[in-house]
Amino acid sequence: MGMTQDQVLRRLPGVSIEKPDKYGLARLRISIINTSGVIKTSAHDNPVQLDITATPGDGSAFVLDGAKFPDLKGVRKLQMRFIDGRLSYLQIAYDDSSKWESIDQFVEAISTKLNLPTQWQAPADSSGDSQDKELRCDAFVISASLEGDPADTHAGPEIILEDLAAWNAMSKRQNDTVEKAKREEEEKRKAFKP
């Protein structure tokens, strides 16, 4: 979290990120496929392609050949959000190669690997049988879920990291812009002379 766009792009050669919107938000979606053993490629084939299934809400979207990005082994999708040029949201959806018996087993593995506290809680808005857990502090929240993308037969569990301070700052910016527009509209109505 907090990496600059340039730092992220150096780790993903061939990928680019859209220009930020008027609130400072830029989005990047990456799908990873593994072509080794499936598609014969030459050394000149591009391991990064534009994702033609992307919608405008996805921002910049690419498909990466996982065989050419070994650091992403086991990852199915990445979604990133940058606020003011810094990574403030990261969703990592894993493939279905690892099976987990429970959400507790999954978050225990995350806590161990990332040296995090083990006090994961069910989200406040979840049901009792939820397959979701989160680890929350003042500035960040890490969410984990065993429920993968139902549209993707090879999707597995996912984790989401969010910088709450960055999102709150952007939300304030959005609210201030909306309020300013309302005030200006009200002033126009008051100044109207038939």
N, C-alpha and C positions, 0 to 999 in steps of 0.2 A: 504494500500500500504506500502511496505517496510517490512512487516512481514517476519520473517525467515521461512524456510520450516518446521522446528520443531514446531514453533508456530502454523502454519496452520494444521499440522498433529495432534497436540494435540486436535484440535477442530473437527477432522474427524478421530476418532479411527478406525483402520482397513484399512486405506488408506495409500499407499506409493507413493513415487515420484521417477521417473527414475533418473539415474545419469546424471549430466549435460553433454552437448556435449562439444567439444573442445573450444567453445566460451563462455561457462558458462551458456547456456540455458537449462532449464529443463521444461517439460510440464506436465500438469495434467488436465484431463477431467473427470467430474463427471456428471452422469445423475441421476436424482432423480425420483423415482416412488413411488406412495403411494399404498401399498398393503392392508391397513386396509379396511376391508369389501369386499375385492376381493379374497385374498388368505389366507387360514388358515395357520398360522405359529405357531411353538412351541417356547418356550422361548429360545431354543438352536439354532434356525435358525440364520444364519449369515446375519446381515443387510447390509453387504458390500460384493459385488461380483465383480470379474473382468468383464469388459465389453468386451464380445467376438466379438462385432462389431467394435472394435477399429482398426484403421489403424496405421502403424508405425509413421505417422505424428502427431498422437494424443498424443504421449507420454504415460504416465501411464493413464489408463482409468478404471473407476469403475462405478458400478450402486449401488446406495444407496436406502435403503427402507426409504422413507420419514417419515413413521410412527415412526421410531426409531431415527430420526433426526428432532425433532420439530422446531429447529431454522431455518430450511430450508423450512418451510411451504410456499407454493406459488412459490418456485423456481423449475424450470424444469431442467436447466443445468448450470453448472459452468465450465468455462475454466480458467486455471491459467497458467501463465508463470513466471518462476523464473529466474532471471539473477544474477549470483554469489550468489545463495542461498537466494535471497530476492524477494518477490512478486513484480513484476513490470508490470503485466497485469492481469486484472480480468474481465471476461465477465460473467454477471449474466443474464440468460434468464429465465424469469418468465413464469408461466403457464398462461392459458387463463381464469383464474377465475375472474380476474378484467378486465373490459372493459373500454377503454379510448376513448373519443370522438375525441381527437386530440393529436398530439405530444406536443402541448403547455400545455395541461392539465396534461399530463404525466410528463413533465419536471418541471412544477410548483409543483407537488406533491413531486418529488425528491428533489427539492431545499428546500421545506419546511421541509421535514423529515430529510434531511442531513445538514440543515442550510447552504446552498450554495447560492451564488449570483444568481440572476434571469436573467442575461444577456446571455442566451443561443442563439446561432446563428446556422443557417443552415451551414453545412460543405461547404467549398469552392468548392468542386467538385460535389455538389448535384444539382438536378434540382429544379425548382420553386415549384413543388408539393411534395417535399420530405417529408417523414415521419421521418426524422432524424434531430437531433439537437446536438450541442456540446457546452461544456463550456471549454474554453481553458485558460491556464496560461503558464508562462514560462516553468515550469517543468512537468506539468500534463495536460492531456485532459480527460474529461468525455464525453462520447457519449451516446446518447439515441436514441432508434429506436422503432417504433411501429410494424415494419415489422419483425415478427418472422421467424423462420426456416420453409420454405415452405414444407419441408419433414416431419414435425412434426405437426400433426393436433391439438395438445394441446399446442403448443408454443404460447407465448404471447410476450409482449414487452421485450426489453433488455437494459441493460446499460453496458458500457465498461469503465474501468478506466485504463489509461496507464501512466506509469512513463516515460516521454519522455527522461529524462536525462539518465536513465538506458539503454533504447533502443538505444540512440545515442552512448553511450559508447560501447555497444556491436557491433553496426554497424561499428564503427571505428576499433574495434578489428578485425572484419571480413575483412574489407577493407585492413588493415595493413597486414594481413595474405596473402591475395590474391596478394597484391603488392610485398611482400617478395618472394612469390613463382615465380612471373613473373621475378623479378630481378635474382633469382637463375637460372631460366631456360635460361635467356639471357646470364648470365655468362658462363653457360655450352656450349651454342652455340659459344660464342666467344673463349672459350678455346679449342674447338674441333680441333683436328689435324688428318687429313686423313692419 
